[in-house]
């Protein structure tokens, strides 16, 4: 794998251990995203809400420079295989972002060829590492080379999927800058949770043990 | 309120009352069933609304949007245009809702597992959805009623038909006191493919689906695949994942299904009971 570090951004936070108030509500937000249901009044798809919020706050977000009219969005594959016509949330978020004019196009060039364990339901020691994702994701090189890539995912936990996928992209686009955007980042410790809407920029770093550390 | 009592088993009445089976605004009368079911509730009275129960079921028509709220395009793909509904649950349907489904010819162990899972989820306020078939579906509905929960039967027949016939009383009871849903109008012919179509609808109505036991040719698998297509959590009981004679559990795990070891595990995947989520930046 060529890349040992990846810059990522995220818009919302989710606390798997729950808690009071917004921490508790963050579970419903995460579930709404995972099934791309309608939220708010008047109702709007969660994926479109993400895109609209990015657009409305473009000038204030720390990762605004990511988005440009030459940016290509690449949806991250699920950990499992996918049937045709299956809900693919990262692809829906990416499509919504292009729809609001924040990026040039969606390039669904990554696909999962062998399923890996879900990080969310695995003990920490059994969670797939970036190398596992790299090994089980295939890439289809397009005819036209993008000038800048943002990998799009729904939820970032440790960032292993994103780092594995970024390395797969780096194989075919060795000189193209690659960033990552996740709609939601998980906050493991309830005490670290501030609020649901909490945009940030951070890094995913490969450790000597083969797993990753995400900051923040 | 004047109550017509045919027969009242007082100890069971108190047992149900202690489990909050007497829904907050209802008085429920019970009698022993001739169906080897430990209790069959024959009538109820809604305070202030008079007696219902043995009167003819009233069937309403709704769209899935009426029941569930707006649907995304993936959900709309196989969504029926019209649903025929009889019962007493609020519309739009409250959450959370879990399907518990499986074989008609279930093993004794699977039936016990069904009781255990159903009881655990009902205690957490989960509405149990099933298909009113023999075996696991029947046990899921009956356990929910016994435990004082709410249940939804999604039928593969019109509401004016009973299939299987031995569940006629249970269907009537659900149509009065819980909720029965069919996408087939009265007098619609009963055909095997209707049950496949019904299984997709049941996946759509449920926030999560749990398959307790099923053979490789089981109709429950149609619901499992549809749940995965919709991006809804699908759980498979651990005992069937370990059954080497079955090929479908491993296949579904590859496509995103999860192994269920403990009913509590599904709670993380169930939304709270609220309408459309309000997001505030």
Interface residues (C-beta under 8 A of the other chain):
Chain A: X16 X27 X28 X29 X31 X32 X34 X35 X36 X37 X38 X39 X40 X41 X43 X45 X49 X53 X57 X78 X79 X80 X81 X82 X83 X85 X86 X87 X89 X115 X118 X121 X196 X197
Chain B: X69 X70 X72 X74 X77 X225 X228 X229 X230 X231 X232 X253 X254 X255 X256 X258 X268 X269 X270 X271 X272 X274 X276 X277 X278 X279 X280 X281
